[in-house]
Every structure is written in C-alpha cells, then in structure tokens.
Amino acid sequence: MYSPTERFGIGFVPEVWDGDTSVPQSLGNYDLAALKVGWYLDWCFHAAPPQPRDVNLEYMQLISVHPDAWPPDWSAIRWAAELNPGSTWIIGNEPESALQDNCTPMEYARAYHEAYHRVRRYDRTAQIAIGAVVQPTPLRRRWLEEAMRAHRALYGKKMPVDVWNIHVHIIDEKEGGGAGIPRGILPQPGEARHYTPQDCANARIFVSLVQEFRTWMAHQGERNKPLIISEFGVLLPSDMVAGTGVAEARTEIGDQLVEEFMVQTFDWLLQARSERIGCPRDENRLVQRWAWYSLNDSFHDDDTEKGFNGSLYDHRDRALTRFGRTFAAYRARATD
C-alpha cells in the first residue's frame, strides 16, 4: 500500500511561540530530504500546499470544526479540493478536546456529515478521515461511539469514514488538566486513564493504545479501513519525563528517553501486523501512516508555559535538534 517513506510524516507548525510572541513559519525555508518523509500536515487546508525547499511531500488537508470556525469558507475548500484531487481531508482536530475543536458528540456528528458530503461533491476521489482524538483511551473511544450514534440518529445511517485517524499523546485524563475530559460526556468509574509524566515516553503504552484502537475498529466493522496516526511524540519537557534528580541531569536523561521512544515506536509501527485486527489491504499492518509531532514547534518555556517537546528542527536557525538527528539517522538506515 505504501513505501516506508510514504508512511512517515511530520506535523509542521505554521506559527510558533518565541516567548510571548507568535512567530510565523514558512515550510519553504526548511530542507527535509534527510528525514525521508512522504507527507505532512499543518492543521489547515490549502489550494496550493506549501512545500519544503528540497522535496515534494503529500499534504493532508484539515477542516476545523471548532464552533468559532464553523461553518468554514466552503468556496475556499471547494477550490482546494478541485485543485488537489484524491487528497485526504481530516475533519476536525482533537474534536473532543476543550483545548482544540471543543465539540460535543452531537455537534461533531453534524459538522462531520456536512463536511464529508460537501468535500465528496467537490472531489469524488477525496478520502475523508475522522478527526483524531487526543489519545484512543476507553473514555475517548466512547466519545467516538457517541458521535457515531448521534450521526445514525440524525441521518439514519452509519457515519461514513474512509480513513480512521488518531493522535497518541499519553497524557493524564482529568478535569481541568492534562488531556482533559471529552466535551459532552462524563467518565464512568475506571474509564479515564491516569498517566504520569514519565508515561509520556512509554513505548509499551503507545503500543497498547494502538492495539486497543485497532481491536475497537474491528468490533465496529471497520477493520478494512486504513488507520493513520496524525500526531504522536513526547509533548512534556524532558526534565518532567525523566522524573527526579538534578535539573541538568533530568533534561539529558529525558532527552534520551524521547529518542528511545522515537526509535522503539518507529520500529514497532513498521512491523506491527495482526491477522485478527490488522488491515487486510495492507498485509494486516496495524497502522498505515504516522506523523511525528513536530517538525518545528518551539520547546517548552517554563516562564510562559508555551511550547512542546520533541521538535526535529530549531525554528530559530532551522538546524536539526538532537531529536531531528536521531530521526534522520533512523531514516538513513532505511531501505525503501
């Protein structure tokens, strides 16, 4: 279905924080050939998707379903769809999260239905992907089930999904912090997952979450559909990931843990198969494509509480970070 290069992707952040200032970014200023990735997203849609200086990448379009951004400019979306036939269109970004698209299951079902059918009218070859939840925990899988039930109640038919899509950020689920509680539902006893900062870089938890979601897909009759992970990485600062100890030592240990997480998850994603829950169209692989977060976001600033960990490039000079060097070295060993 895909070569290794086509499976690997990255998330490009169009505006990053530098202190309290938001700094626009241009993908055209980056050289990405060393990463050997095949696709990217920037949580927006474009009629003429920007490209890095040295390679051409597939671009995944995304339509926000946040109440403040809905309805979108359908004429602009039509133009983008007509100029980019066959594109994957993601409907919403973390739609259940109060920090992102902030929808109830019913609100998402309505927005998804309209976006799905409009984009398909604009481009019959478009592939429509469901918006990715923050992490595919039992609590968030139930939010998806509620959205699917709402769609059936509203329109009398199953929610049509061409591509299943998740994020895998391993974050504590609690009211008012971490990943939060999905909008419009309340946790049942034992349903929310409670993760520590050290769990954020735990490859075993990553594997378990993906396997759980593929099992859920099979139970929903969706096993034959592709699954993409449009964001994963280690969001928390390295010193938090490391845990206790001297600050400088914690940062170094945490950086090493992020690098180990990257390599371990890449190894698993490339080989993970199951005759029971894998995608039959793709040699029973569990995941078809994945994107590391991020290419260029600013690192966490303790003073402003802005920024995230794991960036492959330093946005200030567009040089590879240690994580970028690990990524490039890993891909350099690959044979497509």
C-alpha positions as CSV (number, residue, x, y, z in Angstrom):
1,M,0.0,0.0,0.0
2,Y,2.8,2.4,0.9
3,S,6.6,2.5,0.9
4,P,8.3,3.3,4.2
5,T,8.9,6.9,3.1
6,E,5.2,7.3,2.2
7,R,4.3,6.0,5.7
8,F,6.4,8.5,7.6
9,G,5.1,12.1,8.1
10,I,5.6,15.2,10.2
11,G,3.5,18.0,11.6
12,F,4.6,21.4,10.5
13,V,3.6,24.2,12.9
14,P,2.8,27.4,10.9
15,E,3.2,29.7,13.9
16,V,5.4,29.1,16.9
17,W,5.9,30.9,20.2
18,D,9.1,32.8,20.9
19,G,8.5,34.0,24.5
20,D,5.1,35.8,24.3
21,T,5.4,36.4,20.6
22,S,3.9,34.3,17.9
23,V,6.3,33.9,15.0
24,P,5.1,32.8,11.5
25,Q,6.9,29.9,9.9
26,S,7.5,29.0,6.2
27,L,7.9,25.4,5.2
28,G,9.8,26.7,2.2
29,N,12.7,27.6,4.5
30,Y,13.3,24.0,5.5
31,D,15.3,21.3,3.9
32,L,13.7,17.9,4.7
33,A,15.3,15.4,2.4
34,A,17.4,14.0,5.2
35,L,14.2,13.0,7.1
36,K,12.9,10.8,4.2
37,V,9.3,11.5,5.0
38,G,6.4,11.3,2.5
39,W,3.7,13.6,3.9
40,Y,2.9,16.4,6.2
41,L,0.0,18.3,7.7
42,D,-0.3,21.8,9.2
43,W,-3.8,21.6,10.7
44,C,-5.3,23.7,7.8
45,F,-6.2,23.4,4.2
46,H,-4.6,24.9,1.1
47,A,-5.3,25.1,-2.6
48,A,-1.5,25.3,-3.2
49,P,0.1,23.4,-0.3
50,P,3.5,24.9,0.7
51,Q,6.5,22.6,0.1
52,P,10.0,22.4,1.7
53,R,12.9,23.6,-0.4
54,D,14.3,20.3,-1.5
55,V,11.5,17.7,-1.7
56,N,7.8,17.5,-2.6
57,L,5.5,16.0,0.1
58,E,1.9,14.8,0.1
59,Y,-0.2,17.2,2.0
60,M,-3.2,16.2,4.2
61,Q,-5.9,18.8,4.3
62,L,-7.8,19.6,7.6
63,I,-11.0,21.4,8.2
64,S,-11.5,22.8,11.7
65,V,-14.9,22.1,13.4
66,H,-14.4,24.4,16.3
67,P,-17.7,26.3,16.9
68,D,-15.9,29.6,16.4
69,A,-14.6,28.5,13.0
70,W,-17.8,26.8,11.8
71,P,-19.0,27.0,9.1
72,P,-15.8,27.2,7.2
73,D,-15.3,29.0,3.8
74,W,-16.8,26.4,1.6
75,S,-15.8,28.2,-1.6
76,A,-12.1,28.1,-0.5
77,I,-12.5,24.4,0.4
78,R,-14.0,23.6,-2.9
79,W,-11.1,25.4,-4.7
80,A,-8.6,23.4,-2.6
81,A,-10.4,20.1,-3.3
82,E,-10.7,20.7,-7.0
83,L,-7.0,21.6,-7.3
84,N,-5.8,18.6,-5.2
85,P,-7.9,15.6,-6.3
86,G,-7.5,12.5,-4.2
87,S,-6.3,14.3,-1.1
88,T,-7.1,13.1,2.4
89,W,-9.3,15.5,4.3
90,I,-9.3,15.3,8.1
91,I,-12.5,16.6,9.6
92,G,-11.5,18.3,12.9
93,N,-8.5,18.3,15.2
94,E,-9.0,16.7,18.6
95,P,-12.7,17.5,18.3
96,E,-13.5,16.2,21.8
97,S,-10.9,18.4,23.5
98,A,-11.8,21.7,25.1
99,L,-8.3,23.0,24.1
100,Q,-8.9,22.2,20.4
101,D,-12.1,21.9,18.5
102,N,-14.3,21.6,21.6
103,C,-17.3,19.7,20.2
104,T,-20.0,17.5,21.8
105,P,-20.6,14.2,20.0
106,M,-23.8,15.7,18.5
107,E,-22.0,18.8,17.3
108,Y,-19.3,16.8,15.7
109,A,-21.7,14.4,14.0
110,R,-23.4,17.4,12.4
111,A,-20.2,19.0,11.3
112,Y,-18.7,15.8,10.1
113,H,-21.8,14.9,8.0
114,E,-21.8,18.3,6.2
115,A,-18.0,18.3,5.6
116,Y,-18.0,14.7,4.4
117,H,-20.7,15.2,1.8
118,R,-19.5,18.7,0.6
119,V,-15.9,17.6,0.1
120,R,-17.1,14.4,-1.7
121,R,-19.2,16.6,-4.0
122,Y,-16.2,18.8,-4.8
123,D,-13.9,15.8,-5.4
124,R,-15.3,12.3,-5.7
125,T,-11.8,10.8,-5.2
126,A,-11.2,12.6,-1.9
127,Q,-10.6,10.4,1.2
128,I,-12.3,11.6,4.3
129,A,-10.6,11.0,7.7
130,I,-12.3,11.3,11.1
131,G,-10.8,13.9,13.4
132,A,-8.2,12.5,15.7
133,V,-8.9,12.3,19.4
134,V,-6.0,13.2,21.8
135,Q,-5.4,9.6,22.6
136,P,-7.5,6.4,21.9
137,T,-8.3,5.6,25.5
138,P,-11.6,3.9,26.6
139,L,-13.0,7.3,27.5
140,R,-12.3,8.8,24.1
141,R,-13.4,5.8,22.2
142,R,-16.8,6.2,24.0
143,W,-16.9,9.8,22.8
144,L,-16.4,8.5,19.2
145,E,-19.2,5.9,19.8
146,E,-21.5,8.7,21.0
147,A,-20.7,10.7,17.9
148,M,-21.4,7.7,15.7
149,R,-24.7,7.1,17.5
150,A,-25.6,10.8,17.0
151,H,-24.9,10.5,13.3
152,R,-27.2,7.5,13.0
153,A,-29.9,9.2,15.0
154,L,-29.7,12.4,12.9
155,Y,-29.2,10.9,9.4
156,G,-30.4,7.3,9.7
157,K,-27.2,5.7,8.6
158,K,-23.7,4.8,9.9
159,M,-21.1,7.5,9.9
160,P,-19.1,7.1,6.7
161,V,-15.3,7.1,7.4
162,D,-12.8,6.4,4.7
163,V,-9.7,6.8,6.9
164,W,-9.5,6.3,10.7
165,N,-7.3,8.8,12.4
166,I,-6.0,9.1,16.0
167,H,-3.4,11.0,18.0
168,V,-1.3,9.1,20.5
169,H,-0.3,11.6,23.2
170,I,0.0,9.7,26.5
171,I,-1.5,12.3,28.9
172,D,-3.4,12.1,32.2
173,E,-7.2,12.4,31.7
174,K,-8.6,14.6,34.3
175,E,-10.9,17.6,34.6
176,G,-9.1,20.9,34.2
177,G,-5.7,19.5,33.3
178,G,-3.7,17.0,31.1
179,A,-5.8,15.8,28.2
180,G,-9.0,16.9,30.0
181,I,-12.4,15.2,29.8
182,P,-14.0,14.9,26.4
183,R,-16.7,17.5,25.8
184,G,-20.2,16.3,26.3
185,I,-19.6,13.1,28.3
186,L,-18.7,12.2,31.8
187,P,-16.3,9.4,32.8
188,Q,-17.7,6.2,34.1
189,P,-15.9,4.6,37.1
190,G,-12.4,3.5,36.0
191,E,-12.8,4.8,32.4
192,A,-10.4,7.7,32.5
193,R,-6.7,6.8,32.2
194,H,-4.3,8.3,34.7
195,Y,-0.8,8.6,33.3
196,T,2.3,10.1,34.9
197,P,4.7,12.5,33.1
198,Q,7.1,9.5,32.8
199,D,4.4,7.6,30.9
200,C,4.5,10.2,28.1
201,A,7.6,8.4,26.6
202,N,6.5,4.9,27.3
203,A,6.5,2.8,24.1
204,R,4.6,-0.1,25.7
205,I,1.7,2.2,26.5
206,F,1.8,3.6,22.9
207,V,1.6,0.0,21.5
208,S,-1.2,-0.9,23.9
209,L,-3.3,2.1,22.9
210,V,-2.9,1.4,19.2
211,Q,-3.7,-2.3,19.6
212,E,-6.8,-1.3,21.7
213,F,-8.0,1.0,19.0
214,R,-7.5,-1.5,16.2
215,T,-9.4,-4.0,18.2
216,W,-12.2,-1.4,18.6
217,M,-12.2,-0.7,14.9
218,A,-12.7,-4.4,14.2
219,H,-15.6,-4.5,16.6
220,Q,-17.1,-1.6,14.8
221,G,-16.8,-3.4,11.4
222,E,-14.1,-1.0,10.3
223,R,-11.1,-3.3,10.2
224,N,-10.7,-3.0,6.4
225,K,-10.1,0.8,6.7
226,P,-6.7,2.4,7.0
227,L,-5.6,3.8,10.3
228,I,-3.3,6.9,10.5
229,I,-1.7,8.5,13.5
230,S,-1.6,12.2,12.5
231,E,0.2,13.2,15.7
232,F,2.4,11.4,18.2
233,G,5.5,12.2,20.1
234,V,6.5,13.4,23.6
235,L,4.9,16.7,24.5
236,L,6.1,17.2,28.0
237,P,9.5,18.7,28.8
238,S,12.4,16.3,29.1
239,D,13.0,17.1,32.8
240,M,9.5,16.1,33.6
241,V,9.7,12.9,31.6
242,A,12.9,11.9,33.5
243,G,11.3,12.4,36.9
244,T,13.5,13.1,39.9
245,G,17.1,14.2,40.1
246,V,19.3,17.3,39.4
247,A,17.8,19.6,36.7
248,E,20.6,19.3,34.2
249,A,20.8,15.5,34.6
250,R,17.0,15.2,34.3
251,T,17.0,17.1,31.0
252,E,19.7,14.8,29.5
253,I,18.0,11.7,30.7
254,G,14.6,12.9,29.4
255,D,16.1,13.7,26.0
256,Q,17.5,10.1,25.9
257,L,14.1,8.7,26.8
258,V,12.4,10.7,24.0
259,E,15.0,9.4,21.5
260,E,14.4,5.8,22.7
261,F,10.7,6.3,22.4
262,M,11.0,7.6,18.9
263,V,13.1,4.6,17.8
264,Q,11.0,2.0,19.6
265,T,7.7,3.3,18.2
266,F,9.1,3.6,14.7
267,D,10.4,0.0,14.8
268,W,7.0,-1.2,16.0
269,L,5.0,0.8,13.5
270,L,7.0,-0.6,10.6
271,Q,6.5,-4.2,11.6
272,A,3.2,-4.4,13.6
273,R,0.8,-6.9,12.0
274,S,-2.2,-8.9,13.1
275,E,-4.3,-11.5,11.2
276,R,-7.1,-10.7,13.7
277,I,-7.2,-6.9,13.7
278,G,-4.8,-5.6,11.0
279,C,-5.8,-4.0,7.7
280,P,-6.2,-6.8,5.1
281,R,-5.5,-4.4,2.3
282,D,-2.1,-3.7,3.8
283,E,-0.6,-7.1,4.7
284,N,-2.6,-6.9,8.0
285,R,-0.5,-4.0,9.2
286,L,-2.0,-2.2,12.2
287,V,-1.1,1.3,11.2
288,Q,-0.7,2.6,7.7
289,R,0.8,6.1,8.2
290,W,2.1,8.2,11.0
291,A,3.3,11.7,11.7
292,W,5.8,12.8,14.4
293,Y,5.0,15.9,16.4
294,S,6.6,18.1,15.4
295,L,8.9,19.4,12.8
296,N,9.5,22.8,14.2
297,D,7.4,23.8,17.3
298,S,9.2,25.8,20.0
299,F,10.4,23.9,23.0
300,H,8.6,24.3,26.3
301,D,9.2,27.7,28.0
302,D,8.9,27.5,31.8
303,D,8.2,31.2,32.1
304,T,5.3,31.3,29.5
305,E,4.2,27.7,29.7
306,K,4.1,27.6,25.9
307,G,5.8,25.2,23.5
308,F,6.2,21.4,23.4
309,N,9.0,18.8,23.4
310,G,10.2,16.6,20.5
311,S,10.8,19.1,17.7
312,L,13.1,17.9,14.9
313,Y,14.3,21.4,13.9
314,D,15.0,24.5,15.9
315,H,12.7,27.1,14.4
316,R,15.2,29.9,15.1
317,D,18.0,28.7,12.8
318,R,16.3,25.7,11.1
319,A,19.1,23.4,12.3
320,L,18.3,19.8,13.3
321,T,17.8,19.3,17.0
322,R,19.1,16.1,18.7
323,F,15.7,14.6,18.1
324,G,16.0,15.6,14.4
325,R,19.4,14.0,14.2
326,T,18.0,10.8,15.7
327,F,15.1,10.8,13.2
328,A,17.4,11.4,10.2
329,A,19.8,8.7,11.4
330,Y,17.0,6.3,11.7
331,R,15.6,7.0,8.3
332,A,19.1,6.9,6.7
333,R,19.3,3.2,7.7
334,A,16.0,2.5,5.9
335,T,15.7,0.8,2.5
336,D,12.6,1.7,0.6
